[in-house]
Amino acid sequence: GLAAKLLKILIDWAEADPSIKAISLHVLTSNRVALYFYEKNGFTRLRRLADFYTINGKQCDAYLYVRHINGGTPPSTWLLKTLQTLKRPLVSACLATSNQVISVLRRLGICGMGS
């Protein structure tokens, strides 16, 4: 369908840029069709984001998904734990390598550890 074609265009575009190592997205936990669609297309569920959306005045949870591309790998355990302590993710689409993220965290004073 249309969603699969659009997702393929996005993935092809991202894979054409070797600096892009991951595509991430968030989905309502109640959207079973979307959850199945993204998992079928190679996305992995990372974690639940409590009260991520406000829909019609009601707080709703989301799942954070990622698909690594271009040789990208998950960040180190300490970085993942640091990011998981945040109420909301820093960005909706992670398009940086782990080292770039670590560099930004160091500049923000969040991280002083080595990569």
C-alpha positions in Angstrom: 0.0 0.0 0.0 0.8 3.7 0.2 2.4 3.5 3.6 4.9 0.8 2.5 5.8 2.8 -0.6 6.4 6.0 1.5 8.5 4.1 4.1 10.6 2.5 1.3 11.3 6.0 -0.1 12.4 7.2 3.3 14.6 4.1 3.9 16.2 4.3 0.5 16.8 8.1 1.0 18.4 7.5 4.4 20.5 4.5 3.2 21.9 6.7 0.4 23.6 8.9 3.0 26.3 6.9 4.8 26.3 9.4 7.7 22.8 8.3 8.6 23.0 5.3 10.9 19.5 4.9 12.3 15.9 5.8 11.6 13.7 6.2 14.7 10.0 6.9 15.2 7.3 6.7 17.8 3.9 5.1 17.6 0.8 5.1 19.8 0.8 1.9 21.9 -2.8 1.3 20.9 -2.1 1.5 17.1 -1.7 -2.3 16.6 -1.7 -2.0 12.8 1.2 0.5 12.8 3.1 -1.6 15.4 2.9 -4.6 13.1 3.7 -2.6 10.0 6.9 -1.2 11.5 8.1 -4.4 13.0 7.4 -6.2 9.7 9.6 -3.5 8.0 12.7 -4.1 10.3 12.1 -1.7 13.1 12.8 -2.8 16.7 10.8 -1.6 19.7 13.2 0.1 22.2 11.0 1.3 25.0 7.6 2.7 26.1 7.3 6.5 26.3 4.8 7.3 29.0 2.4 10.2 28.4 4.2 11.0 25.1 1.1 12.3 23.3 -1.9 14.4 24.4 -4.9 13.5 22.3 -8.2 15.2 23.0 -6.9 16.2 26.4 -5.9 12.6 27.3 -2.3 11.5 27.9 -1.3 8.5 25.7 1.8 6.3 25.7 3.9 5.7 22.7 6.6 3.1 21.7 10.0 4.3 20.5 11.2 2.2 17.5 14.5 2.2 15.6 15.9 0.6 12.5 19.7 0.7 12.2 21.1 1.2 8.7 24.5 1.8 7.0 26.3 -0.3 9.6 24.8 1.6 12.5 24.6 -0.1 15.9 22.8 0.6 19.1 24.5 3.1 21.4 26.5 1.9 24.3 24.6 0.7 27.4 25.5 3.8 29.5 24.2 6.1 26.7 21.0 4.1 26.3 20.4 4.2 30.1 21.1 8.0 30.1 18.6 8.6 27.3 16.0 6.3 28.9 16.0 8.5 32.0 14.6 11.4 30.0 10.9 11.8 30.0 10.8 12.5 26.3 13.4 11.7 23.6 15.8 14.5 22.5 14.8 14.0 18.9 12.1 12.2 16.9 14.5 10.9 14.3 18.0 9.8 15.3 20.2 10.4 12.3 23.6 10.5 14.0 26.2 8.0 14.9 26.9 7.1 18.5 30.0 9.1 18.5 28.2 12.2 17.3 25.6 11.8 20.1 28.3 11.3 22.7 30.0 14.5 21.4 26.8 16.5 21.8 26.2 15.1 25.3 29.7 16.0 26.3 29.2 19.6 25.0 25.9 19.8 27.0 27.8 18.5 30.1 25.6 15.4 30.3 28.4 13.0 29.7 32.0 12.9 30.7 32.6 9.2 29.9 34.7 7.9 27.0 33.0 6.3 24.0 
